[in-house]
Amino acid sequence: MRHKVAGYKLGRNTAHRRSLLRNLVTSVIVEERIETTIPKAKAAKPIVEKMITLGKRGDLAARRLAGAYLMTDEALVKLFDTVGPRFGDRNGGYTRIIRTGWNKGDGADKAFLELLGSEKVLDEKREKRAENRAKKNAEARKAMEDAEAQAQHDGGIEPVKEESEDKK
């Protein structure tokens, strides 16, 4: 029996579990929101909170401790420059787990693990993505029109007409 045994094993050996949690924590800090299974989110949440506490401290020792755990320099810089100061006056409770649905294949319950206050950042990312998508669509439409005009000019091929025009 596993009475009073702390932590989640997640069906992995020690090295694999540690690597998984390090990657999850790094992703949460960089992306501010990740989707994962509920047990993984519950296992990663206390580690993310400890990393944010180190980010709030901001001294060299805290930076070295966080750097030993996080996987990328980008995550380390973001932790100490933006995430840590954001929670400067808050005592704990920096993350939340929002249940979303389940995997189609194995039925595992899914959840978002996100930092509080990340709504602004996520909205900015969505807007930027929408602008890029609109720009790509406009470029593709223009390229298509140019190609049609070139084909019409070179081969004398008539451009494809809409069905509504054909029926008139």
Secondary structure, DSSP 8 states (H G I E B T S, - for coil): --TT--S--TTS-HHHHHHHHHHHHHHHHHHSEEEEEHHHHHHHHHHHHHHHHHHHH-SHHHHHHHHHH-S-HHHHHHIIIIIHHHTTT--S--EEEEEEEE-TTT--EEEEEEETTTHHHHHHHHHHHHHHHHHHHHHHHHHHHHHHHHHHHHH-------HHHHH-
